[in-house]
């Protein structure tokens, strides 16, 4: 199972849009889990991503896809990761 992180904050309308796009793009998950991380609760994420959220992040490779993104870009990102 591949894990991706969606970095954002609660109440962020862009983060909600990103989550909707990801859900539409990966309806069956294709062996991918998406963990939603609230950066406001973790200093290491807040310092780096405070003004860049939402960000789709792959912790193993540390590759990231920053907002704005669409379904085509998400699929390309996943393909880049070899998923």
Secondary structure, DSSP 8 states (H G I E B T S, - for coil): -EEEEEEE-TT-HHHHHHHHHHHHHTTTGGGEEEEEEEGGG-HHHHHHHTTT-SEEEETTTTEEEESS--HHHHHHHHHHTT-
